[in-house]
């Protein structure tokens, strides 16, 4: 019996060893088929009540993915990135796009050689999808994305293409009100407003008079010629400065290149009466030598550099565009050359409906996984961690004791962190908190300022109090002069809308692609000629020619295609 017992135990021991050897072999090596354990995180429905965390793995094999980033400042290696890597095993190697992002996207697609992950807009997501360059994410999300599914909730279908597949991911908005750091999109220098006695500037005519007077008195700023108003046409941002500006000046919601009337009829904005009125404003500035003569050759980065020099008096510049120049001006001590965010309209009769909010803001910042990426499940696990409460706190608040403290059970930003990021315009990039856009007000798939996480605390540090705390003394002085606490106080009440047209997938047939490209080529050629018209007669002739050429391309049919897409969306 004793011998049999010893033999039995020996057999058991050998079996256990064999199992351990097989397990070790299957778990090692980058080419193994076994999938890694799920990264740590929490699953909570719609950013509220939290369910038990997924079991945290003891080890995760390191893996690096290339990332095609349009943000030239995006970088990996900061302390927040290091925590991401510890939690998921994933690191990113950015391929930062310098110059026109669309040209780079086209080049990648044509060559078939693209990064593992790319940030695209809705139109290019469709192009890459049709070319077989990106993979559907449905099954990966089902198997590895519990936090993605929980945060998106019933809105997950917004991500689906007509074929039923999900090809991209971006931020979902779980907030119930507009962010406390929202701001109007026309900007005017503090110095200009202060010299005029902080006047109420409500219309473009008033803005014109203001900058004309100041430029006449101050032809130079710090030895450089004063620029009354500027824009950037030599990049994708041409649509921002010559299209979105006219939409905003007319108090309309941002539907990209389109305006939608009260009957839900879609019209291409570039040839609309609203847009033509704005071109006329720019034409007046041009003929008065107040419009930057380089506006049609500037890239977006070149315009930001000019604004950071403190010599551009005013512009149409949303917060995401002007934040960099603002930070540079603060760091240089040029506080009076910072910009006030003012709602300025075509005329005093405009009813402002531009402060709209949707459940998600994809369309311009959607992350896709290309067909070249190895182990795509690791990318989804990485993104799923970012959607978890743990990931949200890390990316939006930072590291406890470094970026924030917990006081009476609530997270609070540390004052030393606030001071440092105010002084250094690139510090949030260096720390890993700011990176490539994900379609929300923050990086890394933030779920919205004012949204709550499962612990009942805020998802981000942005509140009216925290926003005001971040202001420098000159900004507080200007706000006090206008009797407001934050720039958001100047905005109209928020309006919730189902979505924006630019978030929806455009048609992909060859005829549509032809019309789309020809119309884009046309407005890029026509708008400079319109704005630089020598007189009223020339202006009218240029506008008429622009409209005629658009009609010949097939504008009616083009608008009808988007009209169907929009009405199908709002009626489903």
ABEGO torsion letter per residue (X at the ends): XAAAAAAAAAAAAAAAAAAAAAAAAAABEAABABBBBBBBEBBBBGGBBBBBBBBBBABBBBBBBBBBBABAABBBGBAAAAAAAAAAGBBBBBBBBBEBAAAAAAAAAAAGBBBABBBBBAAAAAAAAAAGABBBAAAAAAAABAAAAAAAEAAAAAABBAAGBBABBBBBBABABBBAABBBABBBBAAAAAAAGGBBBABAAAAAAAAAAAAAABABBGGBBBBABBBBAABAAAAAAAAAAAAAAAGBBBAEABBBBAAGBBBBAAABAAAAAAAAAAAAAAAAGABBAAAAABBAAAAAAAAAAGABABBBBBAAAAAAAAAAAAAAGBAAABBBBBBBBABAABBBAABBBBABBBGABBBBBBAABBGAAAAAAAAAAAABAAAAAAAAAEBBGAABBBBGGBBBBBAAAAAAAAABAAAAAAAGABBBBAGBABBGGBAEBGBBBAAGBBABABBAAAAAAABBAAAAAAAAAAGBABAAAABBBBBBBAEBAAABBBBABAAAAAAAAAAAAAAAAAAAAAAABABAAAAAAAAAAAAAAAAAAGAAAAAAAAAAAAAAAAAX
